[in-house]
Amino acid sequence: MKQLGGVLVIGIALSLAACDRRPPAVVPADEARPAAAGEPAAPAPMPTTQEGATTGGGPARLDGYGAATLGASLDALKTAWNEPLQGDVPDDDCHALRPQGVQADDVIFMIEGRKLVRYDVRNDRTTAPGGGKVGMTLGELQALYPERADLTPHKYEQNGHNLRVRPASEGGAILNFEIGGNGTVTAWRVGRAPQVDYVEGCS
């Protein structure tokens, strides 16, 4: 009897073990795998904006800049930015705001109707959505933005141009590069029409 009981116990244990066998987890083919010895690891994918343009992980996006989002109210912008902004006016007219202190030349926010409608960048430290920067040549820009980019003459600078990158979908943000007479980018801006096309800013 004891021998029969032992056999039953072993049989039940084996049955339970068989029931607990699960198929190995399937790893998608496009997931990164550990690199073999001497093999370089695959690069991580670049982050993208809503329009599908790479950002490089910087603050500039097609839908905003840092904590600021295009279309946000003036109060929401001030709350999100959480740092002093200079240039405020008490009415609904178009005006520019910029960070104070060390960030003063990082970005200029355009406010119209008490909403953030555009931002401008004039330094060579900040990368535009898609990879463009101040100081790049027209040829470098055209390589980065081979589609939806229209080249037009600069309104004031002889031999200058604007490279206007149209949105991928209706109503999306526009990216515009100003190119000086020497053939390099002097500034760029992101916004929606018509504000992104204001040549003199708010004036």
GURO-538423 format. One record per residue (C-alpha): residue number from 1; residue in one letter; x, y, z. Coordinates in nm, 3 decimals, decimal comma. Example, Ala and Ser with C-alpha at 12.3 -4.5 7.8 and 13.67 -1.06 7.14 Angstrom:
# residues 2
pos  code  c1  c2  c3
1  A  1,230  -0,450  0,780
2  S  1,367  -0,106  0,714
***
This chain:
# residues 203
pos  code  c1  c2  c3
1  M  0,000  0,000  0,000
2  K  0,277  0,239  0,093
3  Q  0,450  0,161  -0,239
4  L  0,128  0,226  -0,433
5  G  0,077  0,557  -0,250
6  G  0,430  0,664  -0,342
7  V  0,367  0,584  -0,707
8  L  0,047  0,791  -0,703
9  V  0,224  1,090  -0,550
10  I  0,500  1,075  -0,810
11  G  0,245  1,043  -1,090
12  I  0,046  1,346  -0,970
13  A  0,364  1,554  -0,940
14  L  0,467  1,465  -1,295
15  S  0,120  1,553  -1,426
16  L  0,126  1,893  -1,257
17  A  0,470  1,966  -1,396
18  A  0,351  1,881  -1,746
19  C  0,051  2,115  -1,710
20  D  0,279  2,399  -1,607
21  R  0,491  2,385  -1,923
22  R  0,450  2,715  -2,104
23  P  0,579  2,803  -2,450
24  P  0,886  3,028  -2,447
25  A  0,818  3,401  -2,478
26  V  0,832  3,522  -2,837
27  V  1,055  3,827  -2,888
28  P  0,962  4,042  -3,189
29  A  1,223  4,033  -3,463
30  D  1,262  4,410  -3,464
31  E  1,351  4,430  -3,093
32  A  1,712  4,496  -3,009
33  R  1,917  4,191  -2,925
34  P  2,244  4,186  -2,730
35  A  2,536  4,251  -2,960
36  A  2,771  3,961  -3,021
37  A  3,136  3,997  -2,930
38  G  3,296  4,258  -3,153
39  E  2,960  4,358  -3,303
40  P  2,845  4,720  -3,253
41  A  2,512  4,761  -3,075
42  A  2,220  4,884  -3,284
43  P  2,149  5,256  -3,228
44  A  1,832  5,351  -3,040
45  P  1,560  5,507  -3,256
46  M  1,549  5,887  -3,254
47  P  1,249  6,047  -3,082
48  T  0,999  6,199  -3,323
49  T  0,754  6,485  -3,318
50  Q  0,388  6,457  -3,406
51  E  0,486  6,534  -3,765
52  G  0,740  6,253  -3,768
53  A  1,051  6,473  -3,771
54  T  1,335  6,375  -3,540
55  T  1,399  6,612  -3,252
56  G  1,733  6,488  -3,126
57  G  1,594  6,500  -2,771
58  G  1,616  6,883  -2,748
59  P  1,347  7,124  -2,627
60  A  1,225  7,224  -2,977
61  R  0,924  7,038  -3,114
62  L  0,665  7,099  -3,382
63  D  0,399  7,126  -3,114
64  G  0,594  7,349  -2,878
65  Y  0,918  7,424  -2,698
66  G  1,014  7,261  -2,369
67  A  0,715  7,278  -2,136
68  A  0,543  7,533  -2,362
69  T  0,282  7,405  -2,608
70  L  0,161  7,589  -2,918
71  G  -0,194  7,709  -2,870
72  A  -0,165  7,729  -2,491
73  S  -0,310  8,032  -2,316
74  L  -0,075  8,296  -2,179
75  D  -0,152  8,188  -1,822
76  A  -0,087  7,823  -1,908
77  L  0,244  7,917  -2,073
78  K  0,360  8,105  -1,763
79  T  0,261  7,817  -1,538
80  A  0,428  7,554  -1,758
81  W  0,747  7,754  -1,809
82  N  0,785  7,813  -1,436
83  E  1,055  8,077  -1,491
84  P  1,027  8,457  -1,528
85  L  0,936  8,579  -1,877
86  Q  0,994  8,938  -1,985
87  G  0,803  9,150  -2,236
88  D  0,446  9,093  -2,115
89  V  0,174  9,348  -2,199
90  P  -0,170  9,368  -2,039
91  D  -0,382  9,344  -2,354
92  D  -0,450  9,104  -2,640
93  D  -0,208  9,258  -2,891
94  C  0,066  9,050  -3,046
95  H  0,384  9,067  -2,840
96  A  0,699  8,870  -2,766
97  L  0,807  8,703  -2,444
98  R  1,153  8,570  -2,369
99  P  1,310  8,399  -2,068
100  Q  1,512  8,611  -1,830
101  G  1,868  8,555  -1,721
102  V  2,090  8,291  -1,878
103  Q  1,809  8,166  -2,102
104  A  1,738  8,510  -2,251
105  D  1,867  8,424  -2,599
106  D  1,737  8,067  -2,608
107  V  1,388  8,128  -2,746
108  I  1,135  8,403  -2,817
109  F  0,766  8,322  -2,767
110  M  0,510  8,503  -2,984
111  I  0,181  8,570  -2,808
112  E  -0,130  8,674  -3,003
113  G  -0,482  8,681  -2,861
114  R  -0,321  8,581  -2,530
115  K  -0,212  8,246  -2,679
116  L  0,126  8,102  -2,778
117  V  0,122  8,098  -3,158
118  R  0,490  8,072  -3,251
119  Y  0,844  8,054  -3,118
120  D  1,171  8,181  -3,269
121  V  1,529  8,062  -3,217
122  R  1,839  8,261  -3,315
123  N  2,120  8,070  -3,141
124  D  2,330  7,783  -3,274
125  R  2,289  7,568  -2,963
126  T  1,927  7,464  -3,014
127  T  1,836  7,205  -3,276
128  A  1,515  7,247  -3,475
129  P  1,272  6,959  -3,525
130  G  1,430  6,745  -3,795
131  G  1,791  6,845  -3,718
132  G  1,835  7,195  -3,864
133  K  2,041  7,457  -3,679
134  V  2,161  7,814  -3,706
135  G  2,485  7,814  -3,907
136  M  2,389  7,531  -4,143
137  T  2,403  7,581  -4,519
138  L  2,107  7,564  -4,753
139  G  2,242  7,237  -4,894
140  E  2,258  7,081  -4,548
141  L  1,900  7,188  -4,479
142  Q  1,772  7,049  -4,807
143  A  1,933  6,715  -4,725
144  L  1,755  6,711  -4,388
145  Y  1,420  6,821  -4,531
146  P  1,395  6,665  -4,879
147  E  1,015  6,678  -4,882
148  R  0,760  6,957  -4,828
149  A  1,030  7,229  -4,824
150  D  0,968  7,544  -5,032
151  L  1,249  7,790  -5,106
152  T  1,150  8,157  -5,137
153  P  1,349  8,483  -5,155
154  H  1,418  8,669  -4,830
155  K  1,208  8,985  -4,808
156  Y  1,490  9,213  -4,694
157  E  1,829  9,044  -4,735
158  Q  1,979  9,035  -5,082
159  N  2,068  8,681  -5,189
160  G  1,890  8,554  -4,877
161  H  1,615  8,291  -4,868
162  N  1,353  8,125  -4,653
163  L  1,316  7,749  -4,645
164  R  0,958  7,682  -4,536
165  V  0,886  7,323  -4,435
166  R  0,515  7,253  -4,475
167  P  0,332  7,030  -4,222
168  A  0,265  6,666  -4,297
169  S  -0,105  6,712  -4,219
170  E  -0,354  6,995  -4,249
171  G  -0,336  7,242  -3,964
172  G  0,004  7,124  -3,841
173  A  0,293  7,348  -3,743
174  I  0,527  7,500  -4,002
175  L  0,904  7,521  -3,966
176  N  1,071  7,818  -4,137
177  F  1,445  7,876  -4,173
178  E  1,586  8,220  -4,254
179  I  1,899  8,196  -4,467
180  G  2,128  8,498  -4,496
181  G  2,306  8,627  -4,801
182  N  2,612  8,420  -4,709
183  G  2,407  8,102  -4,752
184  T  2,380  7,998  -4,387
185  V  2,087  7,985  -4,145
186  T  2,054  8,293  -3,924
187  A  1,730  8,201  -3,743
188  W  1,435  7,962  -3,754
189  R  1,084  7,954  -3,618
190  V  0,796  7,715  -3,557
191  G  0,428  7,806  -3,561
192  R  0,102  7,784  -3,749
193  A  -0,014  8,008  -4,028
194  P  -0,054  8,298  -4,049
195  Q  0,170  8,391  -3,754
196  V  0,468  8,179  -3,865
197  D  0,482  8,384  -4,184
198  Y  0,497  8,725  -4,012
199  V  0,826  8,856  -4,147
200  E  0,876  9,136  -3,893
201  G  0,757  8,940  -3,593
202  C  0,458  9,114  -3,436
203  S  0,502  9,439  -3,625
***
